[in-house]
Amino acid sequence: MQDAAPQTIHLADYRPYPFRLAEVDLTFRLAPGATRVLSRIRVEPLASGADLRLDGEGLRLISARIDGAPVAAVPDATGLTVPAAALPAGPFLWEAEVEIAPAANTALEGLYMSGGMYCTQCEAEGFRKITYYPDRPDVMAPFRVRIESDMPVLLSNGNLVAEGVGWAEWHDPWPKPAYLFALVAGDLRAHSGSFTTRSGRKVALNIWVRPRDEDRCDWALQSLIRSMKWDEDVYGREYDLDIFNIVAVDDFNMGAMENKGLNIFNSKLVLASPQTATDTDYERIEAVIAHEYFHNWTGNRITCRDWFQLCLKEGLTVYRDQQFTGDMRSHAVKRIEDVLVLRARQFREDGGPLAHPVRPESFVEINNFYTATVYEKGAELIGMLRALVGDDGYARALDLYFDRHDGQACTIEDWLKVFEDATGRDLAQFKRWYSQAGTPRITVQEDWQDGRFTLTLAQHLPPTPGQPDKQPLHIPVAVGLLNPNGDEVLPTRVLELTEASQSFTFEGLAARPVASVLRGFSAPVILEHPQDDATRAFLLAHDTDPFNRWEAGRALAKQVLSRMVRDGAAAAPDWLDAMARLVRDDALDPAFRALALRLPAEDDMAQTLHAAGIVPDPDRIHRARRQMAEALARHLAHDLPALWDRLRQHGPFSPDAASAGARALRNAALALMSRIDNGSHAAEAWAQADNMTDKMAALGCLIEAGHGGPEIAAFAAEWARDRLVMDKWFALQIAHAAPSEAVAVAARLTERADFDWKNPNRFRAVIGALSANHAGFHQADGSGYRLVADWLIRLDPANPQTAARMSTAFETLARYDADRQELMRAELSRIAATPGLSRDLAEMTGRMLKG
């Protein structure tokens, strides 16, 4: 039920917890409808006269005792309080017994059941749904857990210390906050291995899955081993328990969770075989396995003091997993992919009513702040710090961070202080990145006089909700210069922009250079650098920085596409010729060429036009983008079939980077050919495909070409019993549907018996796919808005967290014409007026309506 008056939590109100928990003992007597949880907590007062406040929601209190004597504690809606007068003067033992119902827990927070298996999700505030406890990240304690159940596998954090028929006991010696607690019980099978740490300790590794999924675990296991080795080699971090367990769960709100020694994963980020997983799945599994493992130090051993500091663990760990993927695959390709995600998700967030700082000042529901700003922009801040202090400075700062703060719950101030102490840099101005929302804009002006080339950089941070006025940021801008022959005359240099406007002069140049600005995307900004099509084409051909080479092609494509949308112009010959040269350059990484061939997304173009003061028309954008793809396909008509045939792979499937890159380029060629051959090559590709990557690519092309009916049916018949593969089947049909048909396709799919809308993966596969079909979702009659709103209202009572996250489909309403804005506001108002709305969804709709 919706809270009568949702409480706003403010960073400024933080106060330390007045008690220390010396030891936590939990006993779980598992039963689907009536699980008993017994807690024994040794409590030490840190301040006199403090009440004992314990969080708790949805619990049935059976008994409560202090030092063996009953306590007359009366629970309220959010916990219970024992007055200071009823507490002993010194340390005491708190004991409580509560009852919960895991089978009825559809919110997937706390202890719940997924397909007959017990599992937990406690971040951010799920532990309070398990037992009464100070559910906050700065309260850390060692845990001992006893699980009693007839399930064959009983898992918790730490090391297994004892077990018998129907029970197991686990001990985690490392103090942790309650959000890192985990428990799993079920009929599971282990795919096992081991890792020997650099100090010689042998660690047992297990990937736990349901029966019959054991043959899809090896990639996850090998990814874990690579992650453990990499963290030792690059960060000097060694694993600290005797065992590391990963469990695959079908019903999970997020991707995965880093619980100490027992990571719980959405099954889509564990299970992979060539027949069931795409190259994207393989790369994502590798990255997320690494991300959650890296949290063992950046999140677990050192955690965040309060939830306002969430970026302290998430931004740093995202940056670390990005480094890892670059080392495993291609740094250039990884950087491009990361920036595409940043612009698609975080820039969109920064530019709308949901904008917030990397460290927010307040929240109503913390689950609503697991955002692209905290994760992706938080990672960009780490990259900027490294650019400012250099690789050696970064390494010294991280070593000091681990040495100084191991076992602590920390803040952004603690994090920045280690950089200042390790490098001598003053980071007071850089700290503004954590407190100011929005995407900065940097304008570039050039001046050339007598061998002196001057770049003038100016920064502007637009107003965001609650922050109308901004101060200048400390921005690292990586710059290189090329001469007219394409030779680099100035290697990459980091310019530090700290004022509203600054000029930087380079002397002794023989000819006016071409400036390559913001190399490697050295800061999360929007760059406004006036360059004509010829200059963009020159950079695409000659820039020595791979990111900026790609960026030049991207900017050129957006310039061309913008003219096509606005004026109905044809695709520019210069752009077509530049793309032809790129396609024919076999010296380039195939994965890079595949990314370069990817046209700007429709949502990206809508944002680009909006930023230029033009109201975007989703239908015009869709038509122009199709025309652009067709023009490119015709221009490359003689190259694409040969490229597609030449990249045909022989031998067994391999998920390695080189093989995946070749498949990506081959399928990019197929997508273009399908624009002009009525899907004939796609039909051939479907018949030849022996892996899920190629099957999905071929089927998408067939749907785009207006075909694919028999193939869609055959796919469903083959994979009807595999939930993860069927998620792809649902999403693909909506993603590739024509805009006029997308809503009808989505609505039809929701009527199927296998549309399990309470499963977050399936819900996202349909409703999320419709939201992502730009012109389909934004149909002028509002049908897309109505369908999404209908399902958010239905989902909210069962799973508020997923409903709130999916509501961001409406966050860009201010971009569009008055009619669409009115339709979106009407649906948001309808959601907001729903009786019993959760505080999760109420906060999100309120922010969007207010914005």
N, C-alpha and C positions, 0 to 999 in steps of 0.2 A: 504494500500500500504506500502511496506517496506520502512523504513526510509533510506534516501540516506547514512547517516553516523550515525548509532545508537550511542547515547551518553553513555559513561561509567560513572556511578555515583560512587564516592569514599567516603568512610566514612570520610577520612581526610578533605574533602571539606565542611563538615557540617557547616552551619551558621544559627543562630537563625532567625526566621522570624521577620522582622522589624516592624510589626504591631500586635496589639491585637484586636481580634474580641469580642466586648462586648456583642453582641446579633445578632442572625440570624433569620430572618423571611422568610419563603418560602411559596409560593402559587403554587399549581399544578392544572392546568386545563387539565385533562387527555383526550387524544384522541389517538387512536392507531397509526395514521400516523402523527399527528401534536400536540403533547403535548406542552403546554406553561408552562414555569417555570419562576416565578417572584421572585426575591431575593431582600431583603432589609437587609443590613448588616451594623451595626454600628462599625466603624473602628476607632481605636485609635493608632496614630503613637507612636512607641517606640524609634525611632531614626530619627534624622533630615536628610533630603536630600535623603531619600530612595524612589526608584520607587515602585509603587504598581504593583506587579506581581501576576496575577491570572491564575491558570491552567484551561484549557478547551480543549476538543477534540470532534470533530464531532458536534459542536453546531452551530445553525444559530442565530446570534445575531440580535435581533429586536431593542433593545434600551439599552443605558447605561447612568446613571446620577450620579452625585455627588452633594449632597445637593440640589437636584431638577434640577440642570442645566445639559444639555446634555454634554456628554464626547465624544470627537472624538477619540475613541479607535478602533484601527484596529487589529482584531484578527490575530494571526499567527497559525501555525500548532499545537502548543501545549498550547496556551493560549492567553492572551493579557497583555499588559503593559501600565500603565498610568504613564508618567514621573513625577518625584518628583515636577517639576516646575508647573505642572497642579493640584497639590494637595493642599488642605487647610493646614495651619500650625498646626491646632489642630484636634480634632476628627471630623469625617464626616460620612455621610450616603451614602453608595454605593448602587445603585439600578440597576438592570439589568433584562431584559426579553429575554429569549432565546426560541428556538423551537427545539424539538427533536422528533425522530420517534421510539417509543418503539417497535412497531410491526416488524420493520426491523432490530432490534438489535439481531442478532444471536450469538454474542460473549458472551451474558449473563453477561455483565458487565455494570454498570450504571442502568438505568431504562429500563426494557424490558418486554416482554409479554410471558407468559407460559400458553398455553391452554386457552387463553382468559382472563387471570388474569394478572394484572400489579404487578410487583415485582422488587426489587432492589438487586444488589450485588455491594458493594462499596469498599470492601477490595481487593487489596491494594489501587489501584488508579482509582476506578470506578466513584467516585463522580464528577470528572472533565468531565465526559460524561453526566452529568445532568445539571450543570450550572457552570459559572465561579467562581472559589473559590481557596483559597490556600490549595490545596489537599495534606496535609502533616500531619502526626500524632501529631506533637507538637503544632499545632494550634487548640485550644480547645475553644468551645463556647456553651452556651445554645441555643437550637433550639425551635422555634415555627413554626408549619407546618399546613397549611390549604390545604385540598384536596377537589377538586370539580370534581364530576363524577356521572354518573348514576348507578355506581356499588353499590350493596347493602351494602357491607362492606368496610370501608375505615380506614386503620390502619397506624400509624406511631409510632415513639419513644415516650416514656414518658407516661404521663397521658392524657386521653381524657378530654378536658376542655369545649368543646361546640360542638354541632352537630345539623343538620337540614336536610331537604329533599335535597339530592344531595350534601351535604358537611359535613365535620368534621374538627375539629381543635384539634391538639395535642400539648402539651408542655412538653419538657424534661428539667427540671431545672438543671440537672447535666451537666456541661461543657463536651463536647466530641469532638473528631476529626471527620472530615467528613467521614472517612472510616466506622464509626459506625452508619451512617445515614441509615434509612430503611423506605420504604413505600410499602404497599400492598393494592391493591384494586381488589375486585372480588366477585363472587357469592360463598360465603363460609359458612360453618356451624361450630359452636363452640361446642367442648366437654369441659365442664367447671367444675371447682372446686375452691377450695380456700385453702389458707395456712395462719395460724396465726403465726406471727413472735414471737420471744422470748420476745419482748417488748410489745406485745399485738396488733400490727397492723394486720388487716385482708387484705390479698392480693388476688385479683381476678386472677384466672388462666384460660387461654383459649388455647386449641389446635384447631387451625383453619384448616379445610380441605375442600375438595370439597364435594358436596352432595353425599351421599351413602358411604362415607368413615368414617362416625362418629363412626361406631362400631369397628374401628380398632385403636382407640386413647387412650384407658384407660391405656395401659402399659406406653405410653409416659407421660401421666399425673401423674401416680403414681411414675414414675422415677423422674419427676420434683419435686414432693413433698419430696421424699427421699433425693434428692440432696440439697434442701433448708434446710432441717433439719440437714443434715450431715455438711453442711458448717457452720452452727451455732455452732454445737456441737464440731467440730474438729478445725476449724479455727476462730471461733468467729465472722463470717461475716454474717450480717443480710441484707436482701433485702431492697431496698431503694425507691421503687415506689409503687403506689397503684394497679398496674396491671402488669401482666407478660403474654405476648402473644407469642405463637409459631405458625408459619404458615408452612404447608407442600407444597412444590413446586416441580413439576415434572421435570422441566428443571433447573438444578443447577450444576455448575462446580465442586463444592466441596461437603463436607458432610453437613456442616451447618455454620451459621454465627451468632456471638454473639451480633448483634446490640442491643443497650441499650433498654431493655424492650420489644423488638420485634425481637425475634430470628427467622431467616428464615432458614428452613431445607430442604434438599433434602428429598423428600417424603419417600424414602426407609429407612430413619432413624427416621421416626415417626410412620408409619402405620404397625400394627402387629396384627395378629390373629393366632391361632394355625393352621388354614388351609392355611395361606398365608406366614407365616414367620417361619424361622428356629430358633433353639436355638441360633445360632450365631447372627442372626438378633436381637433377643431379648436382648442379652448381649450388642451388639453394640449400639442399641438404648438407653439402660440405660446409657452406658458410654458416648455417645455423648451428650445426654440431659444434663448430669452432667457437661461435659466439657464446653459446651456453657454457662450454668448457672454460673459455677465457674468463667468464664471470667468477670462476673459483677464486681468483685473486681480485679482479676489478668488479666487486659487487658482493662477494661473500666474505673473504678475509678482510677486505675493506669495504664497508657498506655505506649507505647514505644516512645522515643523521635524521632526516625527516623527508617526506615525499616531495617537498619543494626542490630537494637536491637530486631528484631522480636522474637528471642528465649526468651527474657525477659518475654513476655506474653505467648508464646506457650509452651516453655519447662516447665515452672512452672505449667501451667494449665494442661498439659498432666500428669505431675507427680501427681497433685491433683486428676485427674480423675482415675489414676491408683490406688491411695490409696483408693478412694471411691469404685471402683469395688472390690478390695481385701476385704474391709470391708463387702460389700454386698454378696460376694461369697466366694472365697478361695484365700488367699494371695499367697499360694504356687503355685496353678495352674495359677493365674494371672501373677505371676512373670515369670513362664516358657513361657506362651503365649507372654508376652512382649519381652522376649529375642529372641524368635523365629522370631518375627516381626523385631526386631532390626537387627538380623543377616541377615535376608533375604533381607531387604531393605537398612538399613543404612550402614552395613558393605560392602555391594555390592557397594553402592555409594562411600564410603570412599576409596574403592580399585580401582576406575576407574577414567576416565577423568573428571567426574562431582564432584569429591571430593572438599569440601570447608569447612572452619571453621564453627563452630556453630554461630559465628558472622563473616560473610564475610567482606572483605575489600572493595569490589566493586561489582557492577552488572550492566547489561544493562537493564534487565527486571526483576523487583522484583517478579513477579509472578513465575519465575523460581526458586525462593529460598524458596518456601513453600515445604520444603523437609523433608525427614526422618532425616537428620542431625539436622535441626532446631528443629523439633518436638521431635523425639524419643531420639536422642543423647542429645538434650537440657534437656529432662526430666532426663536422666541418670546423668547429671551434678548436678541436684538438689538432687538426691538420694545420690550422693557422698558427697555433702556438709553436708547433714544430718548425714551421717556415720561419718564424721570427727568431727562435733561439738556435736553430740549426740541429742537425742530427745528433751531434755530441751533447749539446745542451739538453735536448729531449731525453736522451738516454740517462744522463746524470739526474735529471729531475724525476724520472720514473723510478730509478733506484732509490732515491731519497724518499719518494712517496711510499714505496713498499716498506722501507726500513722504519720510517717515522710513524706510519699510521696502521701498520698491521694490527688487526684485532679491534679496530676502532670504527665508529660511525661518524662520517666526516661531512664537511661542507665544501662548497665551491671556494670559499676563502682558504681552507686548508690546501686545496688542490693548487690554487694559484700561488700560494706562499712557497710551496716546494720549488716551483719554477723560478720565483724571484731569488730564493736562497741558493739554488743550484747554479743560476746563470748570472745573477746580478742585475737582471732586467727589471724595470719598473712596469708592472702590468696593471696599474690602476685604471688607465684608460681602456685597456683591452677588456677589463671586467664588464664594461658596459654592454658587451655582446650578450652577457648572461641576463641582463635586466631590461634591455630594449627590444621590443618586438619589431617585426617588419623586415623586409628585404631592402638593403641599401641599394641605391642607384649611383653608379660612378659614370660620369661623363668624361670623355677624353677629347682634348683639343691638341692639334699638332702645329708646330711652327718650325720652318726650315730656313736658316739664314747662314750662308758662308761657312758651311761645314759644321754648323751647330744645330742640333735637332732637339727641340724642346717638347716634352709632353706635359700638358697641364691636366691634372686630375682633380675633379671636384666630386664630393660625396654629398648625397642627400638621402635622408631616411624619412619616408612619408609617414604621416600620422597613422596610428592604429588604434583600435578600441581601448580607451582609457589612457592612451599615451599620445596626446596631440603634439607635444614638443619633444624633439630628440637632440642629443648631443653628438658631436662627431665621434666616430669610432676609430679604433686603431686597426687599419686594414692592410694586410700584406698583398701587394700587387706584383706578381711576377711578370717581368717584361723581357723580351728579346728583340733584336733588330736584324733584319735581313737586307742585303743590298739588292739592286734591281736584277741581278743575275740569279738570285735565290740563295746566295751564300750567307751564312750567319756572320754578322760583323759585331754583334754583341750577344754573348751567351746569356742565358737566363740570369737575371738579377732581380732580387726582391726589393721593390720600392715600398717604403713604409708611409702610407697615407694616414696622417693623424689630424690634419686640419680640414676645414671645410673645402679649401682649395690649395693645391701645392703644385709647383712646377719642378720638373726634373730635366736637366740639360745634359746632352751627350755630345762631346766635341771630337774633332779630328776625323770626321767622316768624309769620304771622297764623293759620295752621292747621297741624295735624299733616300733614307732607308724606308722600308715598310715595317711598321711597328706590329709586333705580335704581343698583345696585351692580355693580361690575366691568364698566363700560361698555367696549364695543369688545373685550371679553375681554382686559383690560389685563395679565393674567398667567395663565400656564398652571396654574391651580389648580382645585380642586373647591370651589364656593361652597355653603355650607350656610346659607341665609337663609330662615328660616321665613316663608312667606307663604301665605295661603289662596287658594282658587280665584278669588275675586272680585278680589283684588289682582293676581294674575297676569293676569286678563282686562283689568283696568284698564291695566296696563303694555302689554299687547298692543295695546290701542286707542290709547294716548296717548304712550308713551315717545318722546322725541325722538331717542334713540340707536337707530339701526336694528338694531344687533346685539342690544341688550337687548330691543328690541321682539320680535324673532324668538325670543330666548331665553325670554321670558315665555311665549310660545305653546308652545315646546318643553317647558318645565318643567311647564306646565299639562297638556300631552298625556301626559307621563310620569307625573304624579300620577294622572291618570285611568286610564292603562293599567296602572299598578301595582295599583290597586284591582281592575281587571278580572281581572288575573292571580291576585291573592291571594284575592279574595273572590267572584269571578264576578259582580261588579257590572256594571251597564249603563253605556254611555258617558254621561258627565255632560252634562245639557242646557246648562249654562253654557259648557262647552267647545265643544259643537256650535254654539251661538249665536255664540260668539266667532269660530269659523272661518267661519261664514256671513258675518259682517260683513267679514271680511278678503277673502273671495272676491269680494264685491260691490263692493269699493273699487277702482275702476278708476284711481284716482290713484296707487296703489302700483305699483312696478316689477313687471312680470309675473314676472321671474326671482325676485324676493323672494317673491312670492305662491306660486310653485311650490315653493320651499324650505319655506315655512311649511306647505304642505299635505302635505309628506313626513312620514310618521309615524316615530317613533323606531324605529331598527333593532332587530332581535331580539337581536343580540349586545350592543347598548347597554343594552337592558332587562335582560339577564342580569347585566351588570356593575352596573347600578343596584340590582337586587334583592340581589346579593351584598354590595354596600357597605352595604346596610341590614340585613345579617345574615340574609337569607332565601336559602335554597338555590334557585337558579333551576331551573325545569323547562322545558326547551326546547319541549316539545310544548304545554304550557299557554301559554307566551309566544306561540307561533305562532298558536294558536287565538284567543287574546284579541286579538292584533293584527289578525287577519282580521275578527273581529267588530267591532272599532273602525273599521276601514276601511269595512265594510258599513254601520255606523250613520251614519258621516259621509256616505257616498254617498246614503243614503236621506234624510238631513236636507237635502242639497243637490240633491235629485232634480230640482227645477225650475230650478236655476241652472246645473248642469253642462252640459246639452246646449246651452243658449244660449251659454255661455262657449266651449265647444268649437267651435261653429259660427262665432262671432264672430271667433275667432282663426285661422280658416282662412286660410292665406297664399296670395296670388296673385302671379304673376310668378316670376322665376328665384330659385333658392335663394341665400341670402346667409348667410355664417357670422358676420356682425357681431353684437354683443352684443344689440341690440334684437330682431333677428329670432330669435336663439337663445333669448332670454328668453320670447318669445311662444310658440315651439314647446314650451319646457319647461312652461309653464303649460297649454297645450292638451293635452299628453300627460299631465300630472298629472290633469287633468279626465278624460281617457280612462281612466286607470288606475282612478279611482274609479267611473266609470260601469260599467266592466267587472265590478265586484263585484256588480252587481245586474241587469245586462241580459243575462246569459249570453253576453257577448262580442259582441253584435250591433254595437255601435259600433266595436269593435276590428276586426271583419270589414270594415266600411265603411272604416275608416281604412287597413287593409292595401290595399284595392283602390285607394284614392286616393293612397297614398304615392308620392312621386316623389323621395325622398331617404332616405338610410340612417337618419337620426335617426327619422323617422316610421315607417319599416319596422320597425326594432328595437322601438320602443315598441308598435306594434300587435301584433307577433308575441309579445312578452312577455305582453301582456294576453290574447291568445288561449290561450297555454299555461296561464296562471293560471286561466283559465275552463274548463280541461279540454278545449280544442280545439287547433287549430293543426297537426294532422297533415299535411294537404295543403300548407299554407303552408311548413312546415318542409322538406318534400321539394322544393317549388318553389324555395325559397331555396338549398338545396344544389345543385340542378341548375344554377341561374343562376351561382353563384359558386364552383363546385368548383375552379376554377383560380386563385383568388385567396386566397393563404394568410392574409392579414390579415383579410379578410372572413369566411373560414371560422373563424378563431379566435373571432369574435363568435358565430357560429352554434353552435359547441361550447359556449361558456360560457353562452349564453342559455338553452339547454335545461335545464342543471343549475341555474342560478340561480333559474329559475321553476318547477322541478319541485316537486311536493308532497313533504313530508319523507319520507313512506313510500316514495317512488319515486326519490328523488335518487341514492341509491347505485347502484341498478340502472341508471338512466340513464347515470351516469358510467361504470360498468363496461362497459355496451354500447358507449359511444363509444370507450373505450380499445381495443376490438376492431376498430375500423375501420382499413383500410389507410392512411388519411390521418391517423391519430393518430401523428404523428412526435414521439415522446416525447423525443427528444434535442434538439428545438427548444424553447428555454425558453418562447417565447410559447405554443406549443401545449400544453406541459405545464401551464403556469399556467391556460390556458383551461379545462382539464378538472379537474385535481387541485386547483388554486386555487379554482375555482368551487365544487367540492364542499365544500372547507373553509369557504367563505364562506356556504354554505347552512346556517344555524345549526342548525335542527332536523333537517335531513337529515344533516349530519355527526355530530351528537350522538344518533343513533338509539340507543335503549336496548340493542339487541343488539350494539352495538360494530362493526357492519358498516362504518360510515363510517371509523372509526379503522383498521380492518384494511386497507381498500382504500388509504387514503392511505399507511399504513406500507409496504405492499407496493411501492408505486411509488417511495417514497423510497429504499428498499433497492435497487431496480433502477436508479434514476437515479444514485445516489451514485458508483459507480465511473466513470461517464462524465462527470458534471458535479457535483462536490461542492458548488460554490458555490450552485447553484440548489437542490439537495437540502437544504442547511442552511437556506436562507432559507424554504423551504416548510415546514420542520419546525415553524415557529412556530404552525402550526395547533393544536398541543398545549399551547401556553403557558398556557392558561386552565384547566388541569385542576383546580386547587384550588377553582374556583367551584362545582363540581357535586357531585352526590350520591356517596356512597361507591362505588356500583356503577360509575358512569361513571368515577370516578377510578381504580378498579382496572383497568378495561378500557384506559384511556389509558396508565397506567403499564406495563401488560403490553406494549402495542405499542412504547412507548419503550424498554423493556428488550429487546424483540426486535430493534429497530434497533441498540441499543448493543452487542448481542452478535454482530452480523454480522461475520464474519471480513473483515479488510481494510478496515474502515470508515475513511473519510477523517477527518482531524483536524477538518475543518469541521463535519461532522455529528456526530462524536463529542463535540466541545465543546458543541454545542447540546443534544443529548440528555442529556449529563451534567448540564448546568445545570438542565434541566427536571426531571430525576429527583431531583436534590439539593434543588430548591426544593419 
